[in-house]
Amino acid sequence: MSSTFKSEKKSALNYLNQIKEIVGPENVLIDPERIIDYSHDESTQTEWPRLPEVVVTPTSTQEVASLMKFAFEAEIPVTPRGGGTGLSGGCIPLKGGIVLSLEKMNRILQVDLANQMASVEAGVTLGELIQAAEEAGLAFPPHPGDESAQIGGLIATNAGGSRAVKYGGIRNYVRGLEVVLPSGEILHLGGKIVKSSSGYNLMHLFIGSEGTLGIITQAIIQLLPAPALCRSLVIPYDDLEKAIETVPAIIQAKILPLAIEFMEKDVINITEEYLKKTWPSRIGQTDLLIILEASDEDELDRLSQKVADVCLNRGALDILVADTSSKQQQILEIRSKIYEAIKPVTVEILDIALPRSEISAHVRRVKEIESEVSLWLPTFGHAGDGNVHTHITKVYRQGNQLVQLEESIWKEKAARVKKMIYEDGLSRGGVLSGEHGIGVIKKAEFLQFTETAQLEFMRQIKKIFDPKGILNPGKILD
Ligand SMILES: Cc1cc2nc3c(=O)[nH]c(=O)nc-3n(C[C@H](O)[C@H](O)[C@H](O)COP(=O)(O)OP(=O)(O)OC[C@H]3O[C@@H](n4cnc5c(N)ncnc54)[C@H](O)[C@@H]3O)c2cc1C
């Protein structure tokens, strides 16, 4: 792997002394063995990772601002990085230059009980925010990503997660942002307020902008009252479509679960084997995992009974209840590690978001493509909010065995399958990414499938904030 940065004049290495002066030598890395960790994220593609020239870990907003002012004048590319858990290649430094990692800006500045909001630096992790909220008797209920993801990264990708069906994505929780622009100017947007009709809402422009418009240095996050009781139901079906078709019926029965996930038994079995843990249901082909939330046990019993009635009427084979916290943890761990378990054979994880009513037909089409092209396409996701994660793999299924294909064959099949799946998803009113972002991995399709006029407005917005194109170049747009 090598840096692709071409121009000697603009190489960050030529400016090492000035960079060290701005952030202190202890916050500058150039050692290849250390900077390699900053060359990739958690996506599976091998063609994108690039080495940065310099990794900088500032400790204050002022340092970020001074560094950006310097990089802007010297025209050095800067790529912001959070926890590196992204799945679209968003934090990969495609043009070399500087990776600006927020890892040392990780202070929880305040948990404000009166306003039920937390003020945090961008490098605080999701796990740390959840813990701080709990310690204050409050909660951060959405679970929008891997727990080592940072608040800045979660906001920059507008992350979603399995609880979006009830609580929405991260956008719904951001009340204020401090952002450093490529020029070094600092903006303070929003605040500890719930409402605002005060001019164009620039804050929401930065949410989901994937580090291409500005660097998020601090955020004010809405918290909610302490969590209610939870119960997980695992509901097996002999057929994937039947399982998914139950989801609108649950919502129509006026039940809004915390999460409704669907997953097929083959990926569950692989993950059980990977983790050496056991999933509660052994029958059927596909399971729904429904997490209910209520203020007391009686309410949980009433909701569980209603869900059971709807599901059993629609072909569910059984209703398995995880009512202790250790059983719930085991189920959630298996669900959250599926990606890790199948990562070695995954070429790309898709992230299509569809109207809920279209998921079943879309997944049926994915299954047809799987058999037409002979490529294993494990598909699971957030049935409650219409976000489907089809995994394009390098293998095909022969009975219970997964058979590896030659590289040239899986590459050709993967490209074909991706096009077919996107065409189907978008024709049903879907979008390319529900929660992972465009980054570099979905850029070609984003440019292909988005209205020209929309792309033009996005390019103009990018130019306003980043006239020299130094911030996260090569992402979302060219
Ligand atoms: C096992 C696993 C499970 C996951 N589950 C989910 C899930 O349920 N839902 C979901 O939505 N995602 C999920 N993800 C994806 C990932 O956790 C999210 O995309 C997350 O938001 C990325 O945050 P990060 O801090 O790791 O960002 P990074 O990967 O470091 O960066 C992501 C993007 O944000 C930009 N960025 C980072 N920090 C800043 C900043 N301070 N200012 C400006 N731009 C910045 C980067 O430039 C890049 O474009 C999962 C990933 C894994 C590996």
The ligand as an SDF file (V2000), in Angstrom:
LIG
                    3D

 53 58  0  0  0  0  0  0  0  0999 V2000
  -19.9250   -4.2420   13.6540 C   0  0  0  0  0  0  0  0  0  0  0  0
  -20.4710   -2.9560   13.0940 C   0  0  0  0  0  0  0  0  0  0  0  0
  -21.8060   -2.6340   13.3160 C   0  0  0  0  0  0  0  0  0  0  0  0
  -22.3230   -1.4510   12.8180 C   0  0  0  0  0  0  0  0  0  0  0  0
  -23.6430   -1.1730   13.0330 N   0  0  0  0  0  0  0  0  0  0  0  0
  -24.1640   -0.0380   12.5380 C   0  0  0  0  0  0  0  0  0  0  0  0
  -25.5420    0.2830   12.7500 C   0  0  0  0  0  0  0  0  0  0  0  0
  -26.2860   -0.4570   13.3720 O   0  0  0  0  0  0  0  0  0  0  0  0
  -25.9960    1.4420   12.2270 N   0  0  0  0  0  0  0  0  0  0  0  0
  -25.2040    2.3080   11.5420 C   0  0  0  0  0  0  0  0  0  0  0  0
  -25.6790    3.3530   11.1000 O   0  0  0  0  0  0  0  0  0  0  0  0
  -23.9080    2.0260   11.3170 N   0  0  0  0  0  0  0  0  0  0  0  0
  -23.3700    0.8840   11.7930 C   0  0  0  0  0  0  0  0  0  0  0  0
  -22.0450    0.6050   11.5710 N   0  0  0  0  0  0  0  0  0  0  0  0
  -21.2090    1.5360   10.8060 C   0  0  0  0  0  0  0  0  0  0  0  0
  -20.4480    2.5710   11.6710 C   0  0  0  0  0  0  0  0  0  0  0  0
  -20.4050    2.2010   13.0340 O   0  0  0  0  0  0  0  0  0  0  0  0
  -21.1060    3.9410   11.5000 C   0  0  0  0  0  0  0  0  0  0  0  0
  -21.0210    4.3440   10.1460 O   0  0  0  0  0  0  0  0  0  0  0  0
  -20.4870    5.0550   12.3560 C   0  0  0  0  0  0  0  0  0  0  0  0
  -21.3320    6.1790   12.2690 O   0  0  0  0  0  0  0  0  0  0  0  0
  -19.0710    5.4540   11.9550 C   0  0  0  0  0  0  0  0  0  0  0  0
  -18.5220    6.2410   13.0050 O   0  0  0  0  0  0  0  0  0  0  0  0
  -16.9300    6.3410   13.1800 P   0  0  0  0  0  0  0  0  0  0  0  0
  -16.6670    7.2580   14.3190 O   0  0  0  0  0  0  0  0  0  0  0  0
  -16.3460    5.0130   13.2640 O   0  0  0  0  0  0  0  0  0  0  0  0
  -16.5810    7.0990   11.8370 O   0  0  0  0  0  0  0  0  0  0  0  0
  -15.3970    6.8320   10.7780 P   0  0  0  0  0  0  0  0  0  0  0  0
  -15.5400    5.4800   10.1770 O   0  0  0  0  0  0  0  0  0  0  0  0
  -14.0960    7.1730   11.3840 O   0  0  0  0  0  0  0  0  0  0  0  0
  -15.7710    7.9420    9.6770 O   0  0  0  0  0  0  0  0  0  0  0  0
  -17.0080    7.8990    9.0120 C   0  0  0  0  0  0  0  0  0  0  0  0
  -17.1920    9.2000    8.2260 C   0  0  0  0  0  0  0  0  0  0  0  0
  -17.3730   10.2880    9.1330 O   0  0  0  0  0  0  0  0  0  0  0  0
  -16.3750   11.2850    8.9270 C   0  0  0  0  0  0  0  0  0  0  0  0
  -16.0340   11.7930   10.2510 N   0  0  0  0  0  0  0  0  0  0  0  0
  -15.6400   11.0850   11.3370 C   0  0  0  0  0  0  0  0  0  0  0  0
  -15.4790   11.9090   12.3950 N   0  0  0  0  0  0  0  0  0  0  0  0
  -15.7680   13.1590   11.9540 C   0  0  0  0  0  0  0  0  0  0  0  0
  -15.7910   14.4420   12.5640 C   0  0  0  0  0  0  0  0  0  0  0  0
  -15.4820   14.6030   13.8450 N   0  0  0  0  0  0  0  0  0  0  0  0
  -16.1240   15.5010   11.8110 N   0  0  0  0  0  0  0  0  0  0  0  0
  -16.4500   15.3660   10.5050 C   0  0  0  0  0  0  0  0  0  0  0  0
  -16.4520   14.1720    9.8750 N   0  0  0  0  0  0  0  0  0  0  0  0
  -16.1210   13.0930   10.5990 C   0  0  0  0  0  0  0  0  0  0  0  0
  -15.2380   10.5820    8.2090 C   0  0  0  0  0  0  0  0  0  0  0  0
  -14.4890   11.4760    7.4340 O   0  0  0  0  0  0  0  0  0  0  0  0
  -16.0020    9.5770    7.3730 C   0  0  0  0  0  0  0  0  0  0  0  0
  -16.4810   10.1840    6.1990 O   0  0  0  0  0  0  0  0  0  0  0  0
  -21.5010   -0.5750   12.0680 C   0  0  0  0  0  0  0  0  0  0  0  0
  -20.1550   -0.8970   11.8480 C   0  0  0  0  0  0  0  0  0  0  0  0
  -19.6430   -2.0740   12.3440 C   0  0  0  0  0  0  0  0  0  0  0  0
  -18.1940   -2.3960   12.0970 C   0  0  0  0  0  0  0  0  0  0  0  0
  1  2  1  0
  2  3  1  0
  2 52  2  0
  3  4  2  0
  4  5  1  0
  4 50  1  0
  5  6  2  0
  6  7  1  0
  6 13  1  0
  7  8  2  0
  7  9  1  0
  9 10  1  0
 10 11  2  0
 10 12  1  0
 12 13  2  0
 13 14  1  0
 14 15  1  0
 14 50  1  0
 15 16  1  0
 16 17  1  0
 16 18  1  0
 18 19  1  0
 18 20  1  0
 20 21  1  0
 20 22  1  0
 22 23  1  0
 23 24  1  0
 24 25  2  0
 24 26  1  0
 24 27  1  0
 27 28  1  0
 28 29  2  0
 28 30  1  0
 28 31  1  0
 31 32  1  0
 32 33  1  0
 33 34  1  0
 33 48  1  0
 34 35  1  0
 35 36  1  0
 35 46  1  0
 36 37  1  0
 36 45  1  0
 37 38  2  0
 38 39  1  0
 39 40  1  0
 39 45  2  0
 40 41  1  0
 40 42  2  0
 42 43  1  0
 43 44  2  0
 44 45  1  0
 46 47  1  0
 46 48  1  0
 48 49  1  0
 50 51  2  0
 51 52  1  0
 52 53  1  0
M  END
$$$$
